[in-house]
Amino acid sequence: MSYTSQYTPETLSREELNQSAGPMVIEFGTNWCGICRGAQAAIKTAMDNHPDIPHVKVEDGKGRRLGRTFGVKNWPSLIFLKNGEEMARVVRPETSRDIDAALQKIR
Protein backbone atom coordinates (compact mmCIF):
# COMPACT_ATOMS: atom_id res chain seq x y z
CA MET A 1 0.00 0.00 0.00
CA SER A 2 1.36 3.37 -0.91
CA TYR A 3 -0.34 6.53 -2.16
CA THR A 4 -4.06 6.76 -1.48
CA SER A 5 -5.98 9.12 -3.75
CA GLN A 6 -9.22 9.87 -1.85
CA TYR A 7 -9.93 11.13 1.64
CA THR A 8 -12.37 8.91 3.50
CA PRO A 9 -14.32 9.46 6.70
CA GLU A 10 -12.58 8.39 9.88
CA THR A 11 -12.05 4.65 9.83
CA LEU A 12 -9.39 4.41 12.53
CA SER A 13 -9.57 5.63 16.10
CA ARG A 14 -6.78 7.51 17.85
CA GLU A 15 -6.36 4.49 20.13
CA GLU A 16 -5.84 2.21 17.13
CA LEU A 17 -3.28 4.61 15.67
CA ASN A 18 -1.46 4.87 19.01
CA GLN A 19 -1.18 1.08 19.06
CA SER A 20 -0.11 0.71 15.42
CA ALA A 21 3.16 -1.04 14.65
CA GLY A 22 5.73 0.28 12.21
CA PRO A 23 5.63 3.41 10.06
CA MET A 24 2.44 5.06 8.81
CA VAL A 25 1.47 8.37 7.23
CA ILE A 26 -1.89 9.89 8.16
CA GLU A 27 -3.00 12.73 5.86
CA PHE A 28 -5.83 15.04 6.94
CA GLY A 29 -7.78 17.11 4.42
CA THR A 30 -10.86 16.96 2.18
CA ASN A 31 -11.53 15.97 -1.41
CA TRP A 32 -12.92 19.45 -2.21
CA CYS A 33 -9.98 21.43 -0.74
CA GLY A 34 -8.04 23.23 -3.46
CA ILE A 35 -4.81 23.35 -1.43
CA CYS A 36 -5.14 19.60 -0.76
CA ARG A 37 -5.63 18.88 -4.46
CA GLY A 38 -2.67 21.10 -5.33
CA ALA A 39 -0.38 19.18 -2.97
CA GLN A 40 -1.26 15.73 -4.31
CA ALA A 41 1.47 15.56 -6.97
CA ALA A 42 4.18 16.10 -4.34
CA ILE A 43 2.53 13.67 -1.92
CA LYS A 44 2.10 11.00 -4.60
CA THR A 45 5.73 11.33 -5.73
CA ALA A 46 7.03 10.91 -2.19
CA MET A 47 4.71 8.05 -1.26
CA ASP A 48 5.39 6.18 -4.50
CA ASN A 49 9.07 6.11 -3.46
CA HIS A 50 8.03 4.36 -0.21
CA PRO A 51 5.41 1.76 -1.24
CA ASP A 52 5.94 -0.18 1.99
CA ILE A 53 4.69 2.68 4.19
CA PRO A 54 0.90 2.80 4.63
CA HIS A 55 -0.72 6.10 3.61
CA VAL A 56 -4.14 6.78 5.13
CA LYS A 57 -6.13 9.83 4.00
CA VAL A 58 -8.66 10.97 6.58
CA GLU A 59 -11.46 13.39 5.72
CA ASP A 60 -11.29 16.21 8.24
CA GLY A 61 -13.65 19.02 9.18
CA LYS A 62 -16.52 19.95 11.44
CA GLY A 63 -17.58 17.06 13.62
CA ARG A 64 -14.49 15.02 12.77
CA ARG A 65 -12.67 14.31 16.01
CA LEU A 66 -9.53 12.48 14.88
CA GLY A 67 -7.92 15.57 13.35
CA ARG A 68 -8.57 17.51 16.55
CA THR A 69 -6.72 14.88 18.59
CA PHE A 70 -3.66 15.62 16.45
CA GLY A 71 -4.16 19.40 16.62
CA VAL A 72 -4.75 19.69 12.86
CA LYS A 73 -5.53 23.27 11.86
CA ASN A 74 -4.55 23.46 8.16
CA TRP A 75 -4.98 21.09 5.24
CA PRO A 76 -3.36 19.02 4.06
CA SER A 77 -1.56 17.95 7.22
CA LEU A 78 0.58 14.83 7.08
CA ILE A 79 1.38 13.11 10.36
CA PHE A 80 4.27 10.64 10.26
CA LEU A 81 3.88 7.89 12.85
CA LYS A 82 6.28 5.18 13.95
CA ASN A 83 4.85 2.57 16.30
CA GLY A 84 1.98 4.94 17.08
CA GLU A 85 4.17 7.90 18.00
CA GLU A 86 4.31 11.11 15.97
CA MET A 87 7.83 11.52 14.63
CA ALA A 88 7.27 14.32 12.10
CA ARG A 89 4.60 16.55 10.60
CA VAL A 90 4.37 18.36 7.27
CA VAL A 91 1.64 20.94 6.70
CA ARG A 92 0.78 22.13 3.19
CA PRO A 93 3.79 20.55 1.47
CA GLU A 94 5.04 22.28 -1.64
CA THR A 95 7.60 19.71 -2.77
CA SER A 96 8.13 15.99 -2.38
CA ARG A 97 11.48 16.75 -0.67
CA ASP A 98 9.62 18.03 2.41
CA ILE A 99 7.72 14.77 2.62
CA ASP A 100 10.78 12.60 1.85
CA ALA A 101 12.66 14.17 4.77
CA ALA A 102 9.81 13.31 7.14
CA LEU A 103 9.53 9.78 5.71
CA GLN A 104 13.19 9.18 6.56
CA LYS A 105 12.35 9.83 10.22
CA ILE A 106 9.92 6.90 10.36
CA ARG A 107 12.04 4.33 8.52
C-alpha positions, -999 to 999 in steps of 0.1 A, spaced: 0 0 0 14 34 -9 -3 65 -22 -41 68 -15 -60 91 -37 -92 99 -18 -99 111 16 -124 89 35 -143 95 67 -126 84 99 -121 46 98 -94 44 125 -96 56 161 -68 75 179 -64 45 201 -58 22 171 -33 46 157 -15 49 190 -12 11 191 -1 7 154 32 -10 146 57 3 122 56 34 101 24 51 88 15 84 72 -19 99 82 -30 127 59 -58 150 69 -78 171 44 -109 170 22 -115 160 -14 -129 195 -22 -100 214 -7 -80 232 -35 -48 234 -14 -51 196 -8 -56 189 -45 -27 211 -53 -4 192 -30 -13 157 -43 15 156 -70 42 161 -43 25 137 -19 21 110 -46 57 113 -57 70 109 -22 47 81 -13 54 62 -45 91 61 -35 80 44 -2 54 18 -12 59 -2 20 47 27 42 9 28 46 -7 61 36 -41 68 51 -61 98 40 -87 110 66 -115 134 57 -113 162 82 -136 190 92 -165 199 114 -176 171 136 -145 150 128 -127 143 160 -95 125 149 -79 156 134 -86 175 166 -67 149 186 -37 156 164 -42 194 166 -47 197 129 -55 233 119 -46 235 82 -50 211 52 -34 190 41 -16 180 72 6 148 71 14 131 104 43 106 103 39 79 129 63 52 139 48 26 163 20 49 171 42 79 180 43 111 160 78 115 146 73 143 121 46 165 106 44 184 73 16 209 67 8 221 32 38 205 15 50 223 -16 76 197 -28 81 160 -24 115 168 -7 96 180 24 77 148 26 108 126 18 127 142 48 98 133 71 95 98 57 132 92 66 123 98 102 99 69 104 120 43 85 
